[in-house]
Amino acid sequence: MDIVEPETAYMLLARTEIVKTLTPEVAADVRSLFGKGYNLQVRILIGFAVAKLPATAMMWTNVKADQ
């Protein structure tokens, strides 16, 4: 699904202000894709944060028991 030309896509990744120069329909599609990408990024970061909890719990040591 190509929304914009590759050159425009590279310009969008460099400077998001380019969205203002697009047609309203294309700009809406681009904003939607940026939003979906941001949401995916946040979900992945939350997944890594949740995965760190058991790993941290397994590394936890009791200082009194070590002495």
mmJSON file of the N, C-alpha and C atoms, coordinates in Angstrom:
{"data_MODEL":{"atom_site":{
"group_PDB":["ATOM","ATOM","ATOM","ATOM","ATOM","ATOM","ATOM","ATOM","ATOM","ATOM","ATOM","ATOM","ATOM","ATOM","ATOM","ATOM","ATOM","ATOM","ATOM","ATOM","ATOM","ATOM","ATOM","ATOM","ATOM","ATOM","ATOM","ATOM","ATOM","ATOM","ATOM","ATOM","ATOM","ATOM","ATOM","ATOM","ATOM","ATOM","ATOM","ATOM","ATOM","ATOM","ATOM","ATOM","ATOM","ATOM","ATOM","ATOM","ATOM","ATOM","ATOM","ATOM","ATOM","ATOM","ATOM","ATOM","ATOM","ATOM","ATOM","ATOM","ATOM","ATOM","ATOM","ATOM","ATOM","ATOM","ATOM","ATOM","ATOM","ATOM","ATOM","ATOM","ATOM","ATOM","ATOM","ATOM","ATOM","ATOM","ATOM","ATOM","ATOM","ATOM","ATOM","ATOM","ATOM","ATOM","ATOM","ATOM","ATOM","ATOM","ATOM","ATOM","ATOM","ATOM","ATOM","ATOM","ATOM","ATOM","ATOM","ATOM","ATOM","ATOM","ATOM","ATOM","ATOM","ATOM","ATOM","ATOM","ATOM","ATOM","ATOM","ATOM","ATOM","ATOM","ATOM","ATOM","ATOM","ATOM","ATOM","ATOM","ATOM","ATOM","ATOM","ATOM","ATOM","ATOM","ATOM","ATOM","ATOM","ATOM","ATOM","ATOM","ATOM","ATOM","ATOM","ATOM","ATOM","ATOM","ATOM","ATOM","ATOM","ATOM","ATOM","ATOM","ATOM","ATOM","ATOM","ATOM","ATOM","ATOM","ATOM","ATOM","ATOM","ATOM","ATOM","ATOM","ATOM","ATOM","ATOM","ATOM","ATOM","ATOM","ATOM","ATOM","ATOM","ATOM","ATOM","ATOM","ATOM","ATOM","ATOM","ATOM","ATOM","ATOM","ATOM","ATOM","ATOM","ATOM","ATOM","ATOM","ATOM","ATOM","ATOM","ATOM","ATOM","ATOM","ATOM","ATOM","ATOM","ATOM","ATOM","ATOM","ATOM","ATOM","ATOM","ATOM","ATOM","ATOM","ATOM","ATOM","ATOM"],
"id":[1,2,3,4,5,6,7,8,9,10,11,12,13,14,15,16,17,18,19,20,21,22,23,24,25,26,27,28,29,30,31,32,33,34,35,36,37,38,39,40,41,42,43,44,45,46,47,48,49,50,51,52,53,54,55,56,57,58,59,60,61,62,63,64,65,66,67,68,69,70,71,72,73,74,75,76,77,78,79,80,81,82,83,84,85,86,87,88,89,90,91,92,93,94,95,96,97,98,99,100,101,102,103,104,105,106,107,108,109,110,111,112,113,114,115,116,117,118,119,120,121,122,123,124,125,126,127,128,129,130,131,132,133,134,135,136,137,138,139,140,141,142,143,144,145,146,147,148,149,150,151,152,153,154,155,156,157,158,159,160,161,162,163,164,165,166,167,168,169,170,171,172,173,174,175,176,177,178,179,180,181,182,183,184,185,186,187,188,189,190,191,192,193,194,195,196,197,198,199,200,201],
"type_symbol":["N","C","C","N","C","C","N","C","C","N","C","C","N","C","C","N","C","C","N","C","C","N","C","C","N","C","C","N","C","C","N","C","C","N","C","C","N","C","C","N","C","C","N","C","C","N","C","C","N","C","C","N","C","C","N","C","C","N","C","C","N","C","C","N","C","C","N","C","C","N","C","C","N","C","C","N","C","C","N","C","C","N","C","C","N","C","C","N","C","C","N","C","C","N","C","C","N","C","C","N","C","C","N","C","C","N","C","C","N","C","C","N","C","C","N","C","C","N","C","C","N","C","C","N","C","C","N","C","C","N","C","C","N","C","C","N","C","C","N","C","C","N","C","C","N","C","C","N","C","C","N","C","C","N","C","C","N","C","C","N","C","C","N","C","C","N","C","C","N","C","C","N","C","C","N","C","C","N","C","C","N","C","C","N","C","C","N","C","C","N","C","C","N","C","C","N","C","C","N","C","C"],
"label_atom_id":["N","CA","C","N","CA","C","N","CA","C","N","CA","C","N","CA","C","N","CA","C","N","CA","C","N","CA","C","N","CA","C","N","CA","C","N","CA","C","N","CA","C","N","CA","C","N","CA","C","N","CA","C","N","CA","C","N","CA","C","N","CA","C","N","CA","C","N","CA","C","N","CA","C","N","CA","C","N","CA","C","N","CA","C","N","CA","C","N","CA","C","N","CA","C","N","CA","C","N","CA","C","N","CA","C","N","CA","C","N","CA","C","N","CA","C","N","CA","C","N","CA","C","N","CA","C","N","CA","C","N","CA","C","N","CA","C","N","CA","C","N","CA","C","N","CA","C","N","CA","C","N","CA","C","N","CA","C","N","CA","C","N","CA","C","N","CA","C","N","CA","C","N","CA","C","N","CA","C","N","CA","C","N","CA","C","N","CA","C","N","CA","C","N","CA","C","N","CA","C","N","CA","C","N","CA","C","N","CA","C","N","CA","C","N","CA","C","N","CA","C","N","CA","C","N","CA","C","N","CA","C","N","CA","C"],
"label_alt_id":[null,null,null,null,null,null,null,null,null,null,null,null,null,null,null,null,null,null,null,null,null,null,null,null,null,null,null,null,null,null,null,null,null,null,null,null,null,null,null,null,null,null,null,null,null,null,null,null,null,null,null,null,null,null,null,null,null,null,null,null,null,null,null,null,null,null,null,null,null,null,null,null,null,null,null,null,null,null,null,null,null,null,null,null,null,null,null,null,null,null,null,null,null,null,null,null,null,null,null,null,null,null,null,null,null,null,null,null,null,null,null,null,null,null,null,null,null,null,null,null,null,null,null,null,null,null,null,null,null,null,null,null,null,null,null,null,null,null,null,null,null,null,null,null,null,null,null,null,null,null,null,null,null,null,null,null,null,null,null,null,null,null,null,null,null,null,null,null,null,null,null,null,null,null,null,null,null,null,null,null,null,null,null,null,null,null,null,null,null,null,null,null,null,null,null,null,null,null,null,null,null],
"label_comp_id":["MET","MET","MET","ASP","ASP","ASP","ILE","ILE","ILE","VAL","VAL","VAL","GLU","GLU","GLU","PRO","PRO","PRO","GLU","GLU","GLU","THR","THR","THR","ALA","ALA","ALA","TYR","TYR","TYR","MET","MET","MET","LEU","LEU","LEU","LEU","LEU","LEU","ALA","ALA","ALA","ARG","ARG","ARG","THR","THR","THR","GLU","GLU","GLU","ILE","ILE","ILE","VAL","VAL","VAL","LYS","LYS","LYS","THR","THR","THR","LEU","LEU","LEU","THR","THR","THR","PRO","PRO","PRO","GLU","GLU","GLU","VAL","VAL","VAL","ALA","ALA","ALA","ALA","ALA","ALA","ASP","ASP","ASP","VAL","VAL","VAL","ARG","ARG","ARG","SER","SER","SER","LEU","LEU","LEU","PHE","PHE","PHE","GLY","GLY","GLY","LYS","LYS","LYS","GLY","GLY","GLY","TYR","TYR","TYR","ASN","ASN","ASN","LEU","LEU","LEU","GLN","GLN","GLN","VAL","VAL","VAL","ARG","ARG","ARG","ILE","ILE","ILE","LEU","LEU","LEU","ILE","ILE","ILE","GLY","GLY","GLY","PHE","PHE","PHE","ALA","ALA","ALA","VAL","VAL","VAL","ALA","ALA","ALA","LYS","LYS","LYS","LEU","LEU","LEU","PRO","PRO","PRO","ALA","ALA","ALA","THR","THR","THR","ALA","ALA","ALA","MET","MET","MET","MET","MET","MET","TRP","TRP","TRP","THR","THR","THR","ASN","ASN","ASN","VAL","VAL","VAL","LYS","LYS","LYS","ALA","ALA","ALA","ASP","ASP","ASP","GLN","GLN","GLN"],
"label_asym_id":["A","A","A","A","A","A","A","A","A","A","A","A","A","A","A","A","A","A","A","A","A","A","A","A","A","A","A","A","A","A","A","A","A","A","A","A","A","A","A","A","A","A","A","A","A","A","A","A","A","A","A","A","A","A","A","A","A","A","A","A","A","A","A","A","A","A","A","A","A","A","A","A","A","A","A","A","A","A","A","A","A","A","A","A","A","A","A","A","A","A","A","A","A","A","A","A","A","A","A","A","A","A","A","A","A","A","A","A","A","A","A","A","A","A","A","A","A","A","A","A","A","A","A","A","A","A","A","A","A","A","A","A","A","A","A","A","A","A","A","A","A","A","A","A","A","A","A","A","A","A","A","A","A","A","A","A","A","A","A","A","A","A","A","A","A","A","A","A","A","A","A","A","A","A","A","A","A","A","A","A","A","A","A","A","A","A","A","A","A","A","A","A","A","A","A","A","A","A","A","A","A"],
"label_entity_id":["1","1","1","1","1","1","1","1","1","1","1","1","1","1","1","1","1","1","1","1","1","1","1","1","1","1","1","1","1","1","1","1","1","1","1","1","1","1","1","1","1","1","1","1","1","1","1","1","1","1","1","1","1","1","1","1","1","1","1","1","1","1","1","1","1","1","1","1","1","1","1","1","1","1","1","1","1","1","1","1","1","1","1","1","1","1","1","1","1","1","1","1","1","1","1","1","1","1","1","1","1","1","1","1","1","1","1","1","1","1","1","1","1","1","1","1","1","1","1","1","1","1","1","1","1","1","1","1","1","1","1","1","1","1","1","1","1","1","1","1","1","1","1","1","1","1","1","1","1","1","1","1","1","1","1","1","1","1","1","1","1","1","1","1","1","1","1","1","1","1","1","1","1","1","1","1","1","1","1","1","1","1","1","1","1","1","1","1","1","1","1","1","1","1","1","1","1","1","1","1","1"],
"label_seq_id":[1,1,1,2,2,2,3,3,3,4,4,4,5,5,5,6,6,6,7,7,7,8,8,8,9,9,9,10,10,10,11,11,11,12,12,12,13,13,13,14,14,14,15,15,15,16,16,16,17,17,17,18,18,18,19,19,19,20,20,20,21,21,21,22,22,22,23,23,23,24,24,24,25,25,25,26,26,26,27,27,27,28,28,28,29,29,29,30,30,30,31,31,31,32,32,32,33,33,33,34,34,34,35,35,35,36,36,36,37,37,37,38,38,38,39,39,39,40,40,40,41,41,41,42,42,42,43,43,43,44,44,44,45,45,45,46,46,46,47,47,47,48,48,48,49,49,49,50,50,50,51,51,51,52,52,52,53,53,53,54,54,54,55,55,55,56,56,56,57,57,57,58,58,58,59,59,59,60,60,60,61,61,61,62,62,62,63,63,63,64,64,64,65,65,65,66,66,66,67,67,67],
"pdbx_PDB_ins_code":[null,null,null,null,null,null,null,null,null,null,null,null,null,null,null,null,null,null,null,null,null,null,null,null,null,null,null,null,null,null,null,null,null,null,null,null,null,null,null,null,null,null,null,null,null,null,null,null,null,null,null,null,null,null,null,null,null,null,null,null,null,null,null,null,null,null,null,null,null,null,null,null,null,null,null,null,null,null,null,null,null,null,null,null,null,null,null,null,null,null,null,null,null,null,null,null,null,null,null,null,null,null,null,null,null,null,null,null,null,null,null,null,null,null,null,null,null,null,null,null,null,null,null,null,null,null,null,null,null,null,null,null,null,null,null,null,null,null,null,null,null,null,null,null,null,null,null,null,null,null,null,null,null,null,null,null,null,null,null,null,null,null,null,null,null,null,null,null,null,null,null,null,null,null,null,null,null,null,null,null,null,null,null,null,null,null,null,null,null,null,null,null,null,null,null,null,null,null,null,null,null],
"Cartn_x":[0.852,0.0,0.893,1.035,1.835,0.936,1.246,0.476,1.17,2.496,3.277,4.448,5.054,6.234,7.398,8.364,9.497,10.258,10.408,11.124,10.388,9.046,8.229,8.298,8.336,8.439,9.748,10.851,12.134,12.095,11.451,11.332,10.464,9.41,8.547,9.307,10.154,10.932,11.953,12.437,13.409,12.727,11.612,10.905,9.406,8.726,7.291,6.454,7.044,6.295,5.852,6.438,6.084,4.617,4.041,2.637,1.742,2.099,1.277,1.184,2.129,2.132,1.347,0.913,0.194,-1.293,-1.97,-3.42,-4.064,-5.237,-5.871,-6.08,-6.437,-6.66,-5.361,-4.316,-3.016,-2.448,-2.6,-2.1,-2.792,-4.088,-4.814,-4.285,-4.003,-3.452,-2.062,-1.245,0.11,0.041,-0.816,-0.964,-1.43,-2.355,-2.845,-1.714,-0.882,0.244,1.265,1.547,2.461,1.89,0.59,-0.052,0.028,-0.228,-0.138,1.29,2.26,3.66,4.034,3.541,3.824,3.192,1.945,1.278,2.007,2.489,3.252,4.536,5.206,6.44,6.18,5.107,4.781,4.457,3.707,3.383,4.642,5.581,6.83,7.618,7.699,8.424,7.764,6.442,5.737,6.04,6.081,6.412,7.804,8.779,10.127,10.15,9.403,9.368,8.762,7.698,7.064,8.0,8.726,9.656,10.826,11.17,12.28,11.915,10.647,10.253,10.638,10.292,10.724,12.249,12.894,14.355,14.982,14.446,14.955,14.665,13.494,13.145,14.07,14.475,15.374,16.78,17.173,18.505,18.554,17.39,17.321,18.006,18.863,19.526,19.229,19.178,18.962,20.336,20.591,21.899,22.199,21.221,21.438,21.847,21.279,21.606,23.004,23.497,24.827,25.933,25.65,26.722,27.044],
"Cartn_y":[-1.179,0.0,1.236,1.847,3.06,4.279,5.084,6.301,7.481,7.524,8.604,8.004,8.809,8.387,8.162,7.317,7.067,8.333,9.258,10.501,11.292,11.345,12.046,11.338,10.005,9.249,9.566,9.659,10.008,11.418,12.334,13.702,13.737,12.916,12.856,12.332,11.35,10.807,11.811,12.66,13.678,14.86,15.312,16.488,16.255,16.077,15.784,16.983,18.171,19.341,19.203,18.26,18.02,17.609,17.073,16.651,17.816,19.027,20.204,20.455,19.948,20.181,19.118,18.068,16.981,17.316,16.583,16.761,16.305,16.826,16.454,14.95,14.25,12.803,12.058,12.412,11.76,12.124,13.378,13.807,13.028,12.785,12.007,10.577,9.984,8.627,8.586,9.582,9.636,9.8,10.688,10.883,9.599,8.893,7.621,6.601,6.517,5.58,5.955,7.258,7.69,7.333,7.519,7.169,5.681,4.856,3.407,2.984,3.613,3.307,3.68,4.837,5.269,4.304,3.902,2.971,1.631,1.148,-0.105,0.042,1.175,1.418,1.407,2.029,2.072,0.666,-0.111,-1.479,-2.329,-2.18,-2.941,-2.533,-1.241,-0.782,-1.278,-1.3,-1.834,-3.32,-4.038,-5.47,-5.708,-4.902,-5.041,-4.707,-3.693,-3.324,-4.451,-5.061,-6.171,-7.379,-7.627,-8.767,-8.566,-7.33,-7.074,-7.412,-7.352,-7.604,-9.005,-10.079,-11.401,-11.556,-10.966,-11.057,-10.364,-9.221,-8.514,-9.304,-9.907,-10.705,-11.911,-12.513,-13.672,-13.269,-12.024,-11.562,-11.035,-10.844,-10.283,-11.23,-10.69,-11.521,-10.952,-11.848,-11.452,-11.178,-9.951,-9.565,-10.296,-10.504,-11.2,-12.655,-13.297,-14.682,-14.821,-13.812,-13.885,-13.725,-13.142,-12.869,-14.051],
"Cartn_z":[0.0,0.0,0.0,-1.148,-1.265,-1.093,-0.097,0.138,-0.517,-0.388,-0.987,-1.751,-2.577,-3.321,-2.354,-2.709,-1.816,-1.422,-2.352,-2.032,-0.956,-1.088,-0.094,1.248,1.224,2.473,3.191,2.453,3.067,3.647,2.921,3.432,4.687,4.73,5.914,7.127,6.901,8.014,8.523,7.64,8.041,8.716,8.158,8.679,8.535,9.638,9.593,9.163,9.09,8.64,7.186,6.461,5.067,4.947,6.021,6.0,5.588,5.969,5.651,4.147,3.38,1.935,1.166,1.847,1.185,1.07,0.218,0.111,1.413,1.75,3.03,3.203,2.121,2.23,2.521,1.796,1.989,3.357,3.763,5.068,6.183,6.04,7.051,7.119,5.959,5.929,6.573,6.272,6.832,8.342,8.817,10.272,10.944,10.288,10.833,10.938,9.913,9.956,11.016,11.154,12.21,13.581,13.752,15.025,15.314,14.302,14.488,14.825,14.172,14.468,15.894,16.341,17.713,18.708,18.458,19.362,19.426,18.292,18.27,19.077,18.921,19.661,21.164,21.594,23.019,23.526,22.748,23.175,23.324,22.4,22.479,23.719,23.989,25.176,26.461,26.498,27.668,27.816,26.699,26.754,27.312,26.891,27.445,28.93,29.336,30.749,31.585,31.08,31.8,31.833,30.761,30.719,31.672,31.96,32.88,34.321,34.681,36.07,36.54,35.828,36.296,36.274,35.284,35.225,36.432,36.8,37.97,39.239,39.318,40.499,40.64,39.531,39.598,40.021,39.763,40.137,41.576,42.173,43.523,44.508,45.353,46.356,47.739,48.695,50.07,50.692,51.09,51.598,52.893,53.747,55.021,54.775,53.802,53.518,52.937,52.247,51.643,52.671,53.812,54.783,55.598],
"occupancy":[1.0,1.0,1.0,1.0,1.0,1.0,1.0,1.0,1.0,1.0,1.0,1.0,1.0,1.0,1.0,1.0,1.0,1.0,1.0,1.0,1.0,1.0,1.0,1.0,1.0,1.0,1.0,1.0,1.0,1.0,1.0,1.0,1.0,1.0,1.0,1.0,1.0,1.0,1.0,1.0,1.0,1.0,1.0,1.0,1.0,1.0,1.0,1.0,1.0,1.0,1.0,1.0,1.0,1.0,1.0,1.0,1.0,1.0,1.0,1.0,1.0,1.0,1.0,1.0,1.0,1.0,1.0,1.0,1.0,1.0,1.0,1.0,1.0,1.0,1.0,1.0,1.0,1.0,1.0,1.0,1.0,1.0,1.0,1.0,1.0,1.0,1.0,1.0,1.0,1.0,1.0,1.0,1.0,1.0,1.0,1.0,1.0,1.0,1.0,1.0,1.0,1.0,1.0,1.0,1.0,1.0,1.0,1.0,1.0,1.0,1.0,1.0,1.0,1.0,1.0,1.0,1.0,1.0,1.0,1.0,1.0,1.0,1.0,1.0,1.0,1.0,1.0,1.0,1.0,1.0,1.0,1.0,1.0,1.0,1.0,1.0,1.0,1.0,1.0,1.0,1.0,1.0,1.0,1.0,1.0,1.0,1.0,1.0,1.0,1.0,1.0,1.0,1.0,1.0,1.0,1.0,1.0,1.0,1.0,1.0,1.0,1.0,1.0,1.0,1.0,1.0,1.0,1.0,1.0,1.0,1.0,1.0,1.0,1.0,1.0,1.0,1.0,1.0,1.0,1.0,1.0,1.0,1.0,1.0,1.0,1.0,1.0,1.0,1.0,1.0,1.0,1.0,1.0,1.0,1.0,1.0,1.0,1.0,1.0,1.0,1.0],
"B_iso_or_equiv":[0.0,0.0,0.0,0.0,0.0,0.0,0.0,0.0,0.0,0.0,0.0,0.0,0.0,0.0,0.0,0.0,0.0,0.0,0.0,0.0,0.0,0.0,0.0,0.0,0.0,0.0,0.0,0.0,0.0,0.0,0.0,0.0,0.0,0.0,0.0,0.0,0.0,0.0,0.0,0.0,0.0,0.0,0.0,0.0,0.0,0.0,0.0,0.0,0.0,0.0,0.0,0.0,0.0,0.0,0.0,0.0,0.0,0.0,0.0,0.0,0.0,0.0,0.0,0.0,0.0,0.0,0.0,0.0,0.0,0.0,0.0,0.0,0.0,0.0,0.0,0.0,0.0,0.0,0.0,0.0,0.0,0.0,0.0,0.0,0.0,0.0,0.0,0.0,0.0,0.0,0.0,0.0,0.0,0.0,0.0,0.0,0.0,0.0,0.0,0.0,0.0,0.0,0.0,0.0,0.0,0.0,0.0,0.0,0.0,0.0,0.0,0.0,0.0,0.0,0.0,0.0,0.0,0.0,0.0,0.0,0.0,0.0,0.0,0.0,0.0,0.0,0.0,0.0,0.0,0.0,0.0,0.0,0.0,0.0,0.0,0.0,0.0,0.0,0.0,0.0,0.0,0.0,0.0,0.0,0.0,0.0,0.0,0.0,0.0,0.0,0.0,0.0,0.0,0.0,0.0,0.0,0.0,0.0,0.0,0.0,0.0,0.0,0.0,0.0,0.0,0.0,0.0,0.0,0.0,0.0,0.0,0.0,0.0,0.0,0.0,0.0,0.0,0.0,0.0,0.0,0.0,0.0,0.0,0.0,0.0,0.0,0.0,0.0,0.0,0.0,0.0,0.0,0.0,0.0,0.0,0.0,0.0,0.0,0.0,0.0,0.0],
"pdbx_formal_charge":[null,null,null,null,null,null,null,null,null,null,null,null,null,null,null,null,null,null,null,null,null,null,null,null,null,null,null,null,null,null,null,null,null,null,null,null,null,null,null,null,null,null,null,null,null,null,null,null,null,null,null,null,null,null,null,null,null,null,null,null,null,null,null,null,null,null,null,null,null,null,null,null,null,null,null,null,null,null,null,null,null,null,null,null,null,null,null,null,null,null,null,null,null,null,null,null,null,null,null,null,null,null,null,null,null,null,null,null,null,null,null,null,null,null,null,null,null,null,null,null,null,null,null,null,null,null,null,null,null,null,null,null,null,null,null,null,null,null,null,null,null,null,null,null,null,null,null,null,null,null,null,null,null,null,null,null,null,null,null,null,null,null,null,null,null,null,null,null,null,null,null,null,null,null,null,null,null,null,null,null,null,null,null,null,null,null,null,null,null,null,null,null,null,null,null,null,null,null,null,null,null],
"auth_seq_id":[1,1,1,2,2,2,3,3,3,4,4,4,5,5,5,6,6,6,7,7,7,8,8,8,9,9,9,10,10,10,11,11,11,12,12,12,13,13,13,14,14,14,15,15,15,16,16,16,17,17,17,18,18,18,19,19,19,20,20,20,21,21,21,22,22,22,23,23,23,24,24,24,25,25,25,26,26,26,27,27,27,28,28,28,29,29,29,30,30,30,31,31,31,32,32,32,33,33,33,34,34,34,35,35,35,36,36,36,37,37,37,38,38,38,39,39,39,40,40,40,41,41,41,42,42,42,43,43,43,44,44,44,45,45,45,46,46,46,47,47,47,48,48,48,49,49,49,50,50,50,51,51,51,52,52,52,53,53,53,54,54,54,55,55,55,56,56,56,57,57,57,58,58,58,59,59,59,60,60,60,61,61,61,62,62,62,63,63,63,64,64,64,65,65,65,66,66,66,67,67,67],
"auth_comp_id":["MET","MET","MET","ASP","ASP","ASP","ILE","ILE","ILE","VAL","VAL","VAL","GLU","GLU","GLU","PRO","PRO","PRO","GLU","GLU","GLU","THR","THR","THR","ALA","ALA","ALA","TYR","TYR","TYR","MET","MET","MET","LEU","LEU","LEU","LEU","LEU","LEU","ALA","ALA","ALA","ARG","ARG","ARG","THR","THR","THR","GLU","GLU","GLU","ILE","ILE","ILE","VAL","VAL","VAL","LYS","LYS","LYS","THR","THR","THR","LEU","LEU","LEU","THR","THR","THR","PRO","PRO","PRO","GLU","GLU","GLU","VAL","VAL","VAL","ALA","ALA","ALA","ALA","ALA","ALA","ASP","ASP","ASP","VAL","VAL","VAL","ARG","ARG","ARG","SER","SER","SER","LEU","LEU","LEU","PHE","PHE","PHE","GLY","GLY","GLY","LYS","LYS","LYS","GLY","GLY","GLY","TYR","TYR","TYR","ASN","ASN","ASN","LEU","LEU","LEU","GLN","GLN","GLN","VAL","VAL","VAL","ARG","ARG","ARG","ILE","ILE","ILE","LEU","LEU","LEU","ILE","ILE","ILE","GLY","GLY","GLY","PHE","PHE","PHE","ALA","ALA","ALA","VAL","VAL","VAL","ALA","ALA","ALA","LYS","LYS","LYS","LEU","LEU","LEU","PRO","PRO","PRO","ALA","ALA","ALA","THR","THR","THR","ALA","ALA","ALA","MET","MET","MET","MET","MET","MET","TRP","TRP","TRP","THR","THR","THR","ASN","ASN","ASN","VAL","VAL","VAL","LYS","LYS","LYS","ALA","ALA","ALA","ASP","ASP","ASP","GLN","GLN","GLN"],
"auth_asym_id":["A","A","A","A","A","A","A","A","A","A","A","A","A","A","A","A","A","A","A","A","A","A","A","A","A","A","A","A","A","A","A","A","A","A","A","A","A","A","A","A","A","A","A","A","A","A","A","A","A","A","A","A","A","A","A","A","A","A","A","A","A","A","A","A","A","A","A","A","A","A","A","A","A","A","A","A","A","A","A","A","A","A","A","A","A","A","A","A","A","A","A","A","A","A","A","A","A","A","A","A","A","A","A","A","A","A","A","A","A","A","A","A","A","A","A","A","A","A","A","A","A","A","A","A","A","A","A","A","A","A","A","A","A","A","A","A","A","A","A","A","A","A","A","A","A","A","A","A","A","A","A","A","A","A","A","A","A","A","A","A","A","A","A","A","A","A","A","A","A","A","A","A","A","A","A","A","A","A","A","A","A","A","A","A","A","A","A","A","A","A","A","A","A","A","A","A","A","A","A","A","A"],
"auth_atom_id":["N","CA","C","N","CA","C","N","CA","C","N","CA","C","N","CA","C","N","CA","C","N","CA","C","N","CA","C","N","CA","C","N","CA","C","N","CA","C","N","CA","C","N","CA","C","N","CA","C","N","CA","C","N","CA","C","N","CA","C","N","CA","C","N","CA","C","N","CA","C","N","CA","C","N","CA","C","N","CA","C","N","CA","C","N","CA","C","N","CA","C","N","CA","C","N","CA","C","N","CA","C","N","CA","C","N","CA","C","N","CA","C","N","CA","C","N","CA","C","N","CA","C","N","CA","C","N","CA","C","N","CA","C","N","CA","C","N","CA","C","N","CA","C","N","CA","C","N","CA","C","N","CA","C","N","CA","C","N","CA","C","N","CA","C","N","CA","C","N","CA","C","N","CA","C","N","CA","C","N","CA","C","N","CA","C","N","CA","C","N","CA","C","N","CA","C","N","CA","C","N","CA","C","N","CA","C","N","CA","C","N","CA","C","N","CA","C","N","CA","C","N","CA","C","N","CA","C","N","CA","C","N","CA","C"],
"pdbx_PDB_model_num":[1,1,1,1,1,1,1,1,1,1,1,1,1,1,1,1,1,1,1,1,1,1,1,1,1,1,1,1,1,1,1,1,1,1,1,1,1,1,1,1,1,1,1,1,1,1,1,1,1,1,1,1,1,1,1,1,1,1,1,1,1,1,1,1,1,1,1,1,1,1,1,1,1,1,1,1,1,1,1,1,1,1,1,1,1,1,1,1,1,1,1,1,1,1,1,1,1,1,1,1,1,1,1,1,1,1,1,1,1,1,1,1,1,1,1,1,1,1,1,1,1,1,1,1,1,1,1,1,1,1,1,1,1,1,1,1,1,1,1,1,1,1,1,1,1,1,1,1,1,1,1,1,1,1,1,1,1,1,1,1,1,1,1,1,1,1,1,1,1,1,1,1,1,1,1,1,1,1,1,1,1,1,1,1,1,1,1,1,1,1,1,1,1,1,1,1,1,1,1,1,1]
}}}
